[in-house]
Each structure stands twice: as C-alpha cells, then as structure tokens.
Amino acid sequence: MPPIPPPRASGFTKTTPVPLYWAAYGPEGAPRLLVLHGGPGAHHDYLLPQMLALAARYELIFYDQRGGGQSKTEDRSPITWETHVADLALVARELAGEPLSIVGYSWGGLLTLLYAVEAFERRSEGGPIPTRLVLIDPAPVTRSLRAQFEANFGERQAGASVQRLREELAESGLRERDAEAYRQRAFELSVAGYFADPRRARDLTPFRVIGRVQQQVWESLGDFDLLQRVEQVDCPVLILHGRHDPIPLEASEALARALPDARLVVLEQSGHVPYVEEPDTLFREIERFLETAPVQAR
C-alpha cells in the first residue's frame, strides 16, 4: 500500500469551541468535498490513501472530529451527537463554504444525515444547507438496525475464518520476532469482520477509537429513529452499501426509500470498507453522481 502523502494544507479550526485538526488534499479551487470519517471517536487518516482517488478532480477537506485523532481535548464534558452536529456546522462554514457537498463514511454518514436534518429543519440557522450528499456504508439510522449490525459483527469476529487467522498469528511466533508487525496484525484481526474477505484488512490504515467518545455519542442518541425525519432532506443523495457489510443492507434500503431524492448502489464485492475492497467501482459511482447531481441554489 502506498504511503499517505502530506496534505496540501492543514491546520486547526478557529471558529469551533475546541480547535479541530483539518487537512486539505487536491487542487485548490476545484469543487470542494467535505469528507467525514467514521467512529465516533476515530480520526480521518484511516480513509487514506485510498480516498485520495477523488483528489484528482476535487478538493477534499478532512477533519478529525472532536475527541479523536489530533482533535483530542482535555475538556471532559460529554461529547454527544449534538456536539458533533454543532461542530460540523462551524467546520462547514469555515472550511467548505457553499455549495456544500458532503461525503460521509460509516458513522460519518449518520453524522451527515443528522446535520442535514437539522439544517433543513432550521433553514436559516447554523451551517450551510447541503446541496449533495454521498453516504458510504452509513451507520444505521435506527437503534434496532444498529443492534442487528452489532450482532452481525460479533458473529463475524467469532466465525471460523477469523478464528483461523487468530490461530495462525498465535502460532507464528511473530510477537517475539517483530512486536510492531504483531501489533499491526492484531489490529487487522480486530477489524476483519468488516470485510468481505477478512484478509483484505491488511490494506486498511490502522486507527484508534477513543472509547469514551464513542460511548458518549451512542448513548446520547438513545433509542433513535431518523427514518421519518430524513424525509426533509431535500437534496440529491447517493448511498453506497457493500453487499457483505455487517450493517444490514436493509438499513440503506430503508434510508433510500425514506429520502426524497436518493439512489442506492450495492457494491457486490465489498463489506464495510469498499474504498479498500472495491475502490474502482466506488469512486466511479461517486464521480458519476457528482457530475450529474445538480448543485441547487439555496
């Protein structure tokens, strides 16, 4: 896997209550995409280098969401979904501007929807109203479907294929020979259940999730169900979902039906990480959508 190149520009936000780290890739002045990583409690760089395929034609703005990566904070106040939505509004206004196109992956897809619902409900308040949304294997928009995902992922991690890989690692002697390589392999096995082929986990840039942040955000959502509220999201939406994702396909199918203007593309060879597993198809579909979806005036 090629190394992650340095960003064209980077820094910390000036308008958010806590400074948030951001990084820009791609040609300055090109159409801009604000890219949201998963988690919550993770950081943007595990989307790299693969997501930089979009940087040939677009300016990509990434940021580490509050509490993770280079946006860690000593403030022990709870970080909730409302915290992340409020931060996103300020980040969008400061760094992305208008027209606002967002690409959200996993939790970042759900955060995109939470922000979009708030933006369309309030219209004149907060950050810019989105004009186009791309949701890559978005986290489920209901608590019941999230519970199904959790069960699916647990079953995958306990399955025969992943257990066989764990046994291979334990018998390899790698821990004694090369501690760093052992840690890398242990990380791969911790995320293997997300992949259609668990061995593809070796191509994912390692990341760390801050458990406190993750727990606080999910607890703040409670027994959530966004399906009726997303009916107000009045802009084109592309949803891409891996056929073998432990997040049930039903989640994205229900979302596509609930949104006023959405198209669902099922990626047949992918699990939860299509930018690693099926990048050519993924990026072709995204670029086709961005070329054809109108940028609506607000």
N, C-alpha and C positions, 0 to 999 in steps of 0.2 A: 504494500500500500504506500503511495507517495506521501511524503511529509506534508504537514499542514503549513501552507505559506503564511508569512506575516500579513496582517491586514494592510490595506492601503492607508487607512486612518483608524485611530482608536482613541478612546478617552473615557471620561465619566460624565454622566448627565449632570446638568446644572439646575434643572427645574424640579427634579423628584425629591421627596423628603430625605431619602437616602441616596447618595451617589451610586448610580448603576453603571457597570462597565459595558461599553459598546465597541463594536468593531465593524468596519465597512470594507467590503470587497467589491470588485467590479469597477467598470468605468464610471468616473464621476460625471454626472449629468445624464446618465442613462436612466430609463424608467426604474423607479425605486421599489424594492420589495422589503417589507419589514418581516423578518423571519423569527418565529417564536419556537424555542426549544421545548422539550418535554420535561417531565419531572412529576410534580413540582419539587423544587429543591436541588435541581441539577444545574447545568451550565451549557453554554451554546456550542462549545467546540467539539462535542461528540457528533454533531451533524457534519463535521468536516473530516476529510477534504471533499467528500462526495457531493455535498450540496453546492459546492462552488462550480459545478457544471452550469448552474444558472447565471453565474457571474460573467459569462462570456457576453451576455446581452443585457443584463440587468445589474443595477447597483443593489447589493444585498446589505441590509443593516441587521446585524445580530446584536442582542444584548443578553447579559446574564440577569435573570430575574432575581428579585430581592431575596436574599438569604442563601444564594448558591454561587459557586464559582468565585469570580472577582467582585461580586456584589454582596459578599457577606457583610453582616452588620453586627455590632455589639449591642444594638437595641434588642432587648428581649421581649418587646411587645409582640403579641401573636401576629403571625403573617397569615392572612386569610385570602379567600378568593377576591374579596372586595379590595384588599391591599393591592393585589396583582392587577386588577382591572384599573384601579386609580393610577398605578404606576404606568401601565400601558397607555392610558390616555395621554399622560405627560410625555412619555417617550415618543409616541406617535407624533405629537405636535412638535416636539423639539427636533427630532431626527428624521422623521419620514415625511411630514407635511402632507399636502394634498395634491392630487388624488391619492387616497390611502389604499394600497394593496397589501394584504397580509397573507403570509404562508405560515400556517401553524401545524406543528408536528405533535402527535400524541396528546399529552396534557396541553401543549401549546395550541392544539386545535380546539380543545374545550375552552381554554382561556380566550381564544379568538372569538368564539361564539358568545361567551359571557360578556365580553367587551362589546361585540356587535349588538347584542340585545339591549344593553344599557344605552349605547349610542343612538340606536333607532328609536328607543322609547323617549329619550330626552331631547333628541334632535339638536337643540342649540347649546347644550351644556357639555362639559368635558372635552374629550379629544375629537379629532376629525371623524366623520362618519365614513365607514369603509365603503369602497366602491367595488372591490373584488376580493374574494376570499378563496384560498386554497387550503384544504384540510387534508393532511396526510395521516392516515390511520388515527383519526381523532379519538381521544378518550370518550367513553360512552357518555351520553347526555342524560342518563337516568341512573339512579343508585342501583336499581335492580339489575341493569345490564352491566354495571361495574362489578357487582357481586359475581355475575356469571364469568366475567373476564378473570377475576381473582381465582375462581375455582379452576378455570381452564389453564391458567398459567401454573398454578400449583400442581395440577395433574401432569403438565408437560415436564416440569422440573423433576418430578418424581418418576417419570417414564423411563422405559428400558434404554432408549438411545442415549439420554443424558446420563443415566447411571453408569452405562458402559464407558462413557467418556471420563466420568469421575474415577472409575476404577483404573482406567489406563493412566490417568495422571498420578494416582496414588502409587501405582506400581512402577512408574517411570524413573523414580529417583531424582526428578528434576528439582525438587525442593532443596536438596542438598547440593546439587551441581550448579544451579543458577537460580537464586532466590527471586530475581526480577522477572525472569521468564516464567517462574512458577506463579508469581502474583498475576501476571498477565493471563496465564491460562486459567487461573482460578476466577478471574473476572469474566472471561469468556463463558465459563460454565455457569456463572451466576445469571447470565442473560440468555443462555442457549434456548430457553423455552420460547423466546420471542421470535425465533427464526423458523422458516420452513425446513431448512437443513441446519441443525444445530452447529455444524462445523463452520458455517459462514460467520459465526460470531467472532472469529479471529480477525475479520475485516472491519470491525466496529472500533472506533477510537474510544478508549476507556474513559469512564466518567464516574463521578461520585455524587450520590444523592444525600443531602443533609436531611436525616430522618425527622428531626424536629419540625422542619419547614413542611415537609411532605405531610406529616400527620396533622399539623395545624390546618393546612389548606383543605384536606379532605374532610376533616371534622367540621370545618366552617360551612361546607356545602350541605351537610346534613343529609336528609332523605330527598335529594334533589331530583327534579324532572324538568328539563328545559324544552321538551318537545312542543308544548303549546306556545311558549314564549318566542321560539325561533321563527314562528310564523311572521314576525315583524321584521325580520332581517331581509330588507328589500334590495338585494344586490346579487349579482351572479356568484354562485358558489360551485367550486369543483371539489368533490370528495373522492379521495383515492384510498382504497382499502385492500390489504393483502388477503387473498383467499384463505391463507393459513395463519392469520393473525389470531392469537388467543382472545383478543377483543372480538366478540361475535360479529359476524357480518351483519346480522340483524340490527345492530346498533347504528351502522351507517345507512342501512336501507331505511330505517325509521326516520333518521335525520333527513335523508334526501326527500322523503315524502312530505315531511313537515315544512321544509323550507320552500319559499315561493318560487325560487329560481335556482335549482340545483341539479347537477349531473353527477352520478356515481360511476366511477370506473373501478372495476375489480381487477386487481393485479394477480394473475393466476399462479405465479411462481414465487410469491412473497408471503412472509409472515408479517411481523410488525415493523420491519425495518427495510422498506422497499428501496430506499436510497442506497443501501448496500446490496440487496438481493436482486433487484430488477431496475437498476438505475436508468437504462436506456428508455424503457417504456415509461417509467415515472416522469422523467424530465421531458420526454416528447409530449406527453399528455398535458403537463403543466404549461409548456411553452405554447402549445396549440390553444389552450384555454386563454392564456394571457393575450395572445394575438387576436382572438375573436371576441372575447367578452368585452362589451362596451365599458368605457370609463365614464360613469354617469356624473353629470354635474349635480352638485348638492347646494 
